[in-house]
């Protein structure tokens, strides 16, 4: 029974090529070419093979050169080199450079050649299975990461939610202990949000909060991370930023936002933007790296501390 494995034979001697084809076509699906250039053209036309076999000594393009080109174009395809005694040193060099799977001496016994090709086919199949498993594992990891990101996403505002903020703080605290990294935290909130919420339609309130998030995101450096920690309360984390730098940044954002007018049932309401700033060491006062999520979630000391530092 002929195997579905596809073998490419390349040899510049037609008689040798015909003899090899007769031997192998009982076991494999055989393609042949009389030169390296013709072999590359056949591969481009027929697609990747399971094994490529080439004679060493050929004019214009040697077997080593041909198999090197095949290695670049089809890295997962095993390559077998046929060589004579006079070319043994060159063949060994090719093997040592990792360009071929195996080299065989000419003339080669039929069983020896078939066994070598079957071993090469098995190696390729195992390699392709390994690649498929790796890709599948990566896909599963990507899916898990996507699901995790979605879980910690505030879909309304397009920023990470409170749970994600807690995890981020835990990570920052660990980096602070291990590497001395610094960070500043800014809490932004509309200064008269409660009054606005009582007098404006919910859609208008949501628009004001989204506008606040868009403005903060637009003015923030790339390293900044935004988190929705409560209704209309956004925390921005600035890695490697001193408190005074964070204060200056928060003032710029607030100045851009102040004076925004939202139309309500009671007329236009001006919306301001208040903020508070603390550093990573102040955060650590109310939350440890071991239980940050519970600590932040239960007593809300972090947000209270930020409010206590609110600046006009």
N, C-alpha and C positions, 0 to 999 in steps of 0.2 A: 504494500500500500504506500502510495506517495505521500510524504509529509507535506503539510501546508507551509512549512518553513521555507523561506525564499533565500536562495544562495546565489551570490554573484561570483562568477569565475572570470579572472582577468589574466590573460597570457598572450604574448605576441606570437606564439607558435600555434597555428590553427590545428595541427595534428594533435598536439598535446591537449589543447582546449576541447577537441572533439572526444578524445579518450576520457578525459575527466568528466565531461558531460554524460557520457554513456554510463560511467560508473555511478554517478550521483543521482541521475534522474529517476532511478528506482526508489530512491529514499527521500528526495527533496524536489522542490520546484526550482529548476535551475535556469539562471540567466547567464549570458556570457558576453565578453567584450575582448577585442584583440589589442587594446591599448588602455593606458590610464585615462586619456582624454575621452575615449569612447565609453569607458566605464563610468566616468563622472556624468557624461551626457545621458547614459542609460539610467542612472540613479535619479537624475533630475526628472526623467520622463516616467519611470516606473515607481518611484518612491523608495522609501527606506527598506533595506533588506534585513534579514535576520543574521546573516553572516556574509562577510566579504572575503574572498580568497584571491590572492594575487601572487604572480610570479615575481621574484626579486629583480632579475636582470631583464629589463625591457628598454628599448630605445626611447629617446626623448623624455619620457617620464618613467623613472624607476619604480619598482614596486614599493619601496620605502616612501618615496615622494607621493605616490598615489594613495597609499594607506594613511599617510599623514594628513592629506587633504580630506580623506574620508573621516578621519577622526574629528576634524574641525566641523565638518558638515553634519555628521551623524555620530555624535559622541557615544551613544548607547549601543551602537552596532559593533559586535566583536569582529576583529580583523585577524586573518590567518595568512602567514607569509610562507610561500614555497621557495626553497633556496637550494643551490648546489653546494658541494663541499668548498669550492673556491670562494664562496660568498659568506661563509659561516661567521666570520668576525663582524661583517656588516650587519648580518641578521641579528646577532647577539646584541649589537649596539642599539638596533631598532627596538628589540624587546626591552632592554634596560631603560630606554626612554619612554616606555609605556605606550608605544604606538600600536602594538599588536597584542592579541590574546595568546597566540602560539605560533611558533615557526616549525615547519616540517621539511625534512630533507627529501630532495628529488633523487631518484624516483621514489614515490611514496606508495606503500601498500594500501590497497583499497580499504581494508578494515581500519587501518590506522587513520586514514583521512576521514572516514565516516564517523569514527568515534570522536575525533577532534571536533568535527562540525556539530555533532550532537551535543557535546559538552559546551560548545560555544552558544548553541541555541538555548540550552538550559540556563546558561549564565545570563543571557539577554532577557529571557522570560523572568528570571528571578529579579533582575535589576529593574525591569519595568514594573513588577509587582511592588517592589520596594518604593519606587517613585510614586506609584498610585497611592500607596498607604501614607506616604509622607504628605502628598497633596490632600488626601482625605483628612488627615489629622490637622493640617493647616486650615482647611475649610471649616472643620469643627471648631477650631480655636477662634477663627474669624467670626463664626456665627455666635459663639459664646460671648466674645467681646462685644459684638453688635448688640446682643440681647442685654448684656450688662450695661452698656452705654444707654440703651433705651430705658432700662429700669431706673436709671439715675437721671433721666432727662425730664425737665419741665416742658411738656409738649406745647404749652401755651406761649411760653416765652423763648423757647429754644436755647435754654441754658441748663446747666446741671442743677439738680434739686438738692434739698437739704441733706439727704443721706449721702449723696455724692460729695457734698461739702465736708461732711464729717470725716469721710474716708480720706479726702485730700488733706485735711488738717492733720490727721494721724500720720500720713506719709511725710508731710513737711516736718512734723515734730521728730520723726525718726531720722530724717536727713540732717536736721539741726544737731541732734545728738552725735550722729556718726561723722558728719562732714562740716559742721559749723555753718550750714547754710542759713541765710536770713530771709525773712519775708515780712511784708506789711499787709494788713487787712483793712479794707475800707468798707463800711456799711453805708449804702446809699438808700434813702427813702424819701418820697415826697413829703415835704414839711407839713402840709395840711391835708394829708391823704384821707383821714377819717372824715373831715368836713366835706371833702370832695366826694367821697363815697356815699355819704348821706344825701347829697343833693344832685348827683349826676347819674345818668343812666350807666348801667354796668358796662356796656360796650365802650362808652367814653372813658371810663376809669381804666379799663383794660388797655385802651389805646394810649393813655397817658403812661401807664407802666411800661408798655412795649417801647414807647418812644424813649423812655428813660434808659431801658436796656440797650436799644440801638445806639443811643448817644454814647453811653459808657463804652460799649464795644468798639465804636468808631474811633474814640479818642484813646483807647487803651493800647499799650505796647503789645507786641505779639506774644510775649511771655505771660501776659496776664490771663487769669482764669476767672470766669464769672459764675456765681452760684445764686440760685433763688432760695433763700433761707426762710422766708415767710411771705405772707401776702404783701406785695409791693415793697419788699425789702431785698435788695441785691447786695451781696458781698463780692468784692473783687479782691483777689489775692495777687499781690505783686512780688514775685520771687526776687531775691537779692536787691531789695529796695529798702532804704532807710525810711524811718517814720516821717521825717521832714519832707523828703521827696514825695512820699505818698500824700502828705497833706497838700503840697503844692499841686499835685495832679488832681486831687479831689476838688480843690478850689476851682481849677480850670473847668472841670466837668460841671460843677455847680453853677458857675457863672454862665455857661452855655445854656443850661436848662432853665435857670430862673427867669420868670416873666412869662412862661408858657401859659396861655389862656385856654381853658377847657369850657366849652359852652354847656350849661346845665339848665335845669328848669327854673333856677333862680338867677339866671343871667350868667355872665362869664366869670369863671373862678380862676384866679391866678395860682399857678402851681410852682412852688419852690422845691429845691432839692437839698435836704440836709445830709450830713455825713459825719461819721466818726472813724477814727483811725487808731489802731493798736499794732504792736509788732508781735512776732511769733512767741517771744518770751512771755508777753502778757496773756496770750492765748493759753500757754502752758499752765498758767496759774489755775485755770478753771477746767482744764482737760488734760489728761495724761495720754501718752501714746497707747496705753493698754486698753483703756475703756473710753476713748474719745466719743464714740457714737452714743453710748448710753449717757455719758455726762452731758453732751450737747443737747441730746433730745429731751432729757427729763427736766433739767432745771433752767435751761436757756440762759445760763450765766454769761455765755459768750456774747450773745446779742445784747444783754443788759449792760455788759462792760463797754461794748461799742457805743451804745446809746449814752452812757455816762461820759464818754469822751467826745460827744457830738459837738461840732463846731458850728458857729453861726456863719 
